[in-house]
Amino acid sequence: MTNPFALIRAQGEGITRGVTLALPTETVRNLLPAGLEPGPQDISPEGTHPVILFFHDFFRAGFSIPTLLPSQSYREFSLNVPFTYISRESITPGYPGPYHFLPRLFLDNLSATVTGLLGWGLAKEMAAFRLTTDRYSISELSGARITSLSWKAEAGGRHRPIADWPNFAPVRDMLRQPMILRYPLGLGPFFVAANFDRNWDTAVLQPIQTVLDVDYEYVPGYPAGRYPGSGWSPGIDESVLGSYELVAPWWLSMPYPPLFSFR
């Protein structure tokens, strides 16, 4: 079904480094607000639940209709819980799921932060970003580091169409789940949904191996530490839980009540 809430949408291009963790299900349950719960999933082992970390570079971001706002480029980090379902305790009725819930986002652009917070209920905060050829670091504006990602790619490797990486197929299906957001201001008590998707026909991908460092518990229940505990994570060429660098145009629909379902 065509999503009428995507006729007017935010859009742009992006480079995304994606890291999927398998955390204990009870840990993930603590990342979700009242009214949402982790549910059936087929990505991580029994007793665990996938959590995705996105380290984005967004370019030429704007709207699909003419506005007075110029296109923008900025960096954004998000913590994502896929396979999230509306529970019986929710005061917002709707399709049960699965959805993507985003407990926290950090950006280095004030306009994009305010627009996401007010317009969509995305839990965005301003932060400082530093990017090198193999490291992406995020700090509080005061200078205290929040989290960072180091990565390495196969020597001579290059980005190729996503069809060349069969382990990415279930990940793509996971990424296409609609977002569910607390409205207003990322606080609730209501939920709204929105679709964030890519142009998969032109998307290209490269496997990367990663080390994720979480310096403190910036979302209650998400423990600080090093992921993995030693060595490097696998790339998406080795595992569905592997890391990747994805290059693709993206779009974000307007928010809508979860009574509607566009999947």
N, C-alpha and C positions, 0 to 999 in steps of 0.2 A: 504494500500500500504506500502511495506517495505521501510523504510527510508535508502537510501544508505549512507547518511551522518552520520549514527549511526554505521556503520561498524567499524570505528575507533572512540572511544569515551572516555570521562572521566567517571570514575565510582568509587563507593565506598559504604560505609554503613553510615547510619545516624540516629540520633534521632532529631526530629523536634517538637518544640512546636509551634503550629499554632494558630493565633488569627485573626478572621475575624471581621472587623468593617463595619458598614453601615454609610458612610459619605454622606453629600449632593452632588448631582451630579455635581454641579458647583465647589465645592471644589476639587473633583476628576479631573474634566476637567483641572484645573490649575496645576495638577501634571504631565500632559502629554505634550510632546513637540509638536511643529508644525508638522503636518502630521499624528497625532494620535488623536483619540477622543473616549470617552466612548460611548458604544452602548448598544443594548438590552441585558438584563440579567434577570435571574429568581431567584436570591439569596436574594436580599435585597428589602425592600419596595419601592414603587413608589416614585420618587423624591430623592432617594439615590442610591449609587453605592457601591459595596463591595470593600474593600481594605484589603489585607492580610499581616500580619506581621509574618515572619518566624524567629525563633530563633533556629539555627542549631548547632548540634555537628556532625562533619563529621569525619569518621574513615577510615583508609586504602584507602584513595583516591589516584587514579593513573589513568593510561591509559590502554585500552584494548589490546594494543600491547606492547612488551618489549621496555623499554626506559632506559636511564641512570639515570632517576629521581627516587628517592626512594618514596614509598608510604608515604602519609602524613596524619596527624590528625590535625584538626583545627576547630575553631568556626567561624560561619558566620551568619550575620543578613541581612535580605532583606526586603524591602518594595515593595509590588507587587500590580499592578492594573490589575485584570483579565477583561475579556470582553472589551478589547481595540481593536479598529478597525482602519485600515488605511483610512485616509480621502482623499478627492479629492485634498487637498493641498500638499499631499506627492509627493516628487520628485522620490521616489522609487516605481515602480509599483509592484503589487502583489495581492494575495488573500486578501480580505478585513478583514477577521478575523473570530472568535475572537482570540485574542492573550493575553498573559501576558506581561505587561511592568514593568520593574524594575527601578524606578527612582534612588534608592540608595542601595548600599550594603556596609557593614562594615565587615572586617576580621581581624584576629590576625596572619595571615601567609603571609609573603611578597611574596613568590613564587606563591601562589594561587592568590594573589591580582594582580600581574603583568601578570600572564598567562591569567586570566579572562579579564583583561583590554585590553591587546594587541590582544589576540586571538579571543575573542568573542565580545568585545565592552561592556562588563559589567561594570557598573559605580561603581567600587570597590574602597574603601579607607581603609587604615590601621586604626585600633582602638585597644583599650585595653578592654579585656573581663574579667569578674569575674563571676564564676558560683558556686552556693551552691546547697543544696538539694531542695530549693524551690524559688530560685531567680536567674535571669540572667541579668547582668548589663553590659552596654557598655558605654565606655568613650573615649573622645579624648585622643591622646597620651600625651597631656598636662595635663590631669587629669580631665577636665570638663566633667560631665556626659552628655550623649546623650539621652539614653532611657534605660528602664529596664522593666522586666516582673517578677511579682510574681505569684505563682500558688499554688493550693492545689488540691489534688485528694481525691476521696472517700476513707475512711479508709478501708483497706483490699482489695481495688480495684486492678485489674491487667490488663495488656494488653491482648486484645483478637483480633481475626481476624476482619478485617474491615467489613465483612458481618454481624457481630453482631451489628453494629451501623448504622441503616438505614438512619439517618440524614447525615451521611458522604458521601452517594452515590452522591448527587449533588455537594458536595465539591470536591470529587475525580474527577468528570468530569471537574470541573473548574481548578483543578491543572494540568490536562493533556493538557490544551491549550498550544500551542507552545509559547515560549518566542519571543518577538520582541525587538530588541536591536539597539541602535544608534551606527553606525560604521563610522569611527574608534574612539577608545578611549572613548566610551560612550558619545560622543559629536555630532556625525552625520557629514555631513548632510544626510547620507544614513541609511537605515534600513537593518538588516539581521535578520534571524530567527534561532532558535535552539530549539530542544526538550529536556526538562528536565523531566524525569519520574522516577517512582519507579517500583520495582518488587511487584506488588499488590498481587500476589499469596502468598507471604510470609510476607506481611506487617501486623503489629499488632498495635493496637491503644488503648489508654486509655483516657477517658474524663477528662478534668481538668477545674477548675474555675480559672480565671485570673484577675489580675489588671495590666494594661499597663500604664506606665508613660512616657510621651514624654517631655523632659526637655527644648528643644528649637526647633524651626522650621528648622530642619536640611535639609529638602527639601522645597523650597519655595512653600507655599500654603498648607503644611501639618501642622495643628496647634498644638502647645504644649498643654499639658493638661493631665488629668487622664481619662482613659477609662476602665470601665464606670465611670460616674461622682461620684458614690457612690456604695458601696457594691462590689460584684464580678460578673464577666461575667458568663453566664451559660456555662455548658459543652456541648459537641457535642451530648450527650445523651438527652439533653433537647431541643436543637434548632439547625437548620442548621447554624445559626450564632454563635454557641457555639465553645469553645476552645478545643484543643486536644493535646495529645502527640503521635506522629507517629514514629514508629520504622520500617525502611525498607531499603533494598539496593536501590541505585539510579544510574542513568546514565544520561549523558549529551552528546548530539550529537555535531558534528562539526557544525559551522554556515553555513547557506546556504541562497540563495536569496529567499525572500518571494514569488517569482513566483511559487515555489514549495509548495505543501501542504501535510503534513504528520500528520494526526490527529487520 
